[in-house]
Amino acid sequence: MINEIIAVWDENKIRSDELKNYFNLINIPFINISIKYNTVTEYPKEAEIKETSAVFLSFDSDEGSIAKAVNISTFIKLTNKACLIVLICDKDINFNVFYRPSISPCGVICRPFTLQFLESIFEEVIAELQRLKQEPQNRQNKNIKENDTFNVKIGGNHYSFFYRDILFFEAQTKKVAVKTFGQEVCFYDAIETIAEHLPPYFIRCHRSYIININHIKSTHLGDNMICLKDNSRIPISRSYKGDVRQVVKENSGGSQIALHV
């Protein structure tokens, strides 16, 4: 289980509670992420920053509040370089004071904002946290050779599949199905566990699916669907749509992948 703490910080207690209510209305299917909302009205402590993955920092537009927000943002990055910062503020402030190497916010939300916009930013933050978590594992998985195999034991039977031949993995209640062009085998496991040990050419496109990008025939982002070379139709969820779009664009140049938006 990946545990991420998302913090909502605002020195204005009433506005801080309003922000928390906004966040509680967001409906996004998160996988392997446990989210807690810390509403902090005072200067954040070092221990809080170290355990926080992303901060939504809300502040006023007066000179004193902006200066305090800059100091807090700088302190966050000095304490926890990997922490993502999203600014929530009035649109008439000078953002240049925040765009510096020591802060580098990943997003800005200007008041007034809609729940839909907040949800889109929040979803992107989660996607980025997932990507950052996967990077070390992906570097390790690059050592998997083309002829290496995925092995599973079911009862007294042993099954072995070349990674290159696997089309996709599908979560099915308490089981996972592994599908190739001519075979499908189900076994007890969690798809999250499987994802941790796959080569980098496997991507998560849905809470229930991990696909081999080398077997994509076409991607239909408007219909939230991927068509594989065996004509399997795999859904794309909102949480992974951005990742799918990026991976397909990066790999479509040297393949026959068709991208439809």
N, C-alpha and C positions, 0 to 999 in steps of 0.2 A: 504494500500500500504506500503510495506517495502522499505525503502530508504537506499541504501548502496552507500557509496562513495569509489571508488577505486582510490588510488593515485599512480602516477608514479613520483618518485623523483630521480633526477640525477643532479649533479652540472654542468655537461657538457650539455649546451643548445642544441647543434646540436644533440647529441646522445639522449637527452630527447625527442626531436621532432620525431626522428626516432622510438623510442619506442612507442610513442603515435600513430604513423601511423601503427605500427605492431598491436597494440591493436584494432585499428579501423577496421582491416581486420578480426578479430575474428568473427565467425558467430555461436553463441550459443543462443538458444531460452530461454531467462530468464523470469521467472515468478515472479511477485511481487517484482522485484528489479529494481530500477532506478540507473543507473551507470553514474557517471561523472568522467572524467579524469582530475586530477590536476597535471600539470607539474610544479614542484617546483625546482628551481635551487639553492635556498638558504636554510639555516638551517630552518626546518619547525617550525612554530609557534604552541604554545600549543593549540590554538583554532582550528587550522587545524587538529591536531592529534586527538582531542576529537571527531570530526565529521567524522573521517575516519575509515572505517571498515577493510580495508586491504591496505598495502603499498608494492609496487614493488620498492625496493630500489636498484638503480644501482650505481656502483662506480668503480674506477680504482684499479689496483693491487699494486700500490706503497704504502709504509708504511703509509704515511700521509693520503691517501684516505681511507685505511682500518681502521685506528684509528678513523677517522671522522665517518665512517659508523657504527662502533661499538658504538660510543657515541650517534649517532642519533637513532640507534636501541634501545639502553637502555632507552633513553629519551622517545621514543614512548611507550614502555611497562610501564614505570613509569606513563605516562600521561593517557594512554588508554590500560589497561591490556588485553582487549578483541581483540585489533587490531592484525590482522594477518600480518606477515612480510615474504615477499619472496625476496631473495637476487638475484641480477643479476650482475654477475662479471666474471672475467677471471677464467679459471679452475685451474690455478697454484697457487692460493692463499691458505693460511692456514685457513680453515673453523673452526678450533677448537676455535678460539677467539670468534666466534658467538654462539657456542653451549654451552650455560650456562643458568641457570634458569632465569636470568634477561632479556634474549633476546628470546630464543627458537624460531628460525625461523621455519615457516611451510613448506618452500621449497627453493630450489636453482636452478637457471637457469644459466648455464655457456655459455659464448660467445665462438664461434658463436653458435646460436641456430636456430631451424627451427620454422616456424609459427605453424606447427602441434604440436610441443612440448609446445610452449607457450600457445596454445589453451587448451591443456590437463591440464596444471597447473592452468590456469585461471578457467577452468571448476570445478576443484577440490576445488579451493578457494571459488567459489560461492556456491558449495554444502555444504561446511563446514559452511559458513555464514548462510545458510538456516537452517542447523542443530542446530546451536547455538541459532538462533531465535526461533526455535520450542521447545527447551528444557523446558523453563518455562511453555509454554502452555501444553506440554505433561505431566508435573508434575501435573498440575491442572486437566487435563483430566483423570488422573488415578483415580480420585474420581468418575468417571462415573461408575455406577454399571451395572452388566450384564443384569439386567431386565429394565434398563432405555431405554427410547424410543426417536427416532428422529421423531419430529412432524412437519407437514406442512399443511397449509391451502391453498386450491385452490378453488377460488370462494366461494361457500357456503359449500364446502366439507372439512372435516378434515381427514387427514391420519396420522396414527401412525405406526412406524416400530421399532421393537426391533433392537438395534444396532448390536446385534450378528447375526441377520438374513439378514443384508444388505450385498450384494455382492460387489457392487461398486457404485460410483457416477460418472456421466459423464457430462461434460460441453457441452451444445448444444446451440451455439450462445448466446442468452440472458437468456437461461434457464439452469437448471440442472436436470438431470434425476437420480432418485434413483431406483436401481434395486435389487430385491430380487429373490428368486427361482421362485415365482409365480406371481410377479407383477412388473410393471414399471410405475412410476409416474413422470411427468415433472412439474416443477414449476419455477417461476421467482426468480432467485438468482444468486450469483456469486460463483463459486466453491472455490475460495480463502476464502470467508466468511465461507463456510461449513467446510473447512479444519481446521479452528481455533477452532472448537468446537467438534471435534471427539475424541473418545477413542484412546489410543496409538497403538492399533492393526490395525488402518487404516493408509496406507502410500500413498504418491503421487508417481506415477510411470510414469506420463506423464502430460503434461500441461492440458489435458482434462480429466484425470482419477485419482480417488482415490479409492483404493481397500481395502477390508478386508482381511488381510493376513491369517486369519483362514479359508478362502475359496479358497486358492490357491491349485490347483492340481499339477501343474508343472510350472517351470520357464525355459524359453529357451533364455538365454542371447545372444547366437550367432544369433538368429533370432529376438532379441528384442521383445519378446512376452511372456506373462503370460497366462496360461490356468487355468481358474477357475473351480470349481467343477460342475458348470452347463454347462461346455464346452464353456463358453464365452472366446473369445481370446482378450486380452487387450494389447495394445502396450506399450513398454518401450522406453522412450526417453533417449538420451545421458545424459541429465542433471540429471536424477534420477537413472541411471543404477547402480552406485556405492551404493546408498542407498538400492536399491532393492536387490542387491547381498548380502549386509551385513545383512539385515533383514531376508532374506531367510535362510542364513547360520545359523543365531542365532536361528531360529525357526524350522529348518528342523529336529533337533535331536529327538524331541518328536512328530513329525507329519509325514504325508505321502507326504510331499512336495518333488517333484523330481526336482533337480537343474541340468540343462543341460547348459554347457558352450561351 
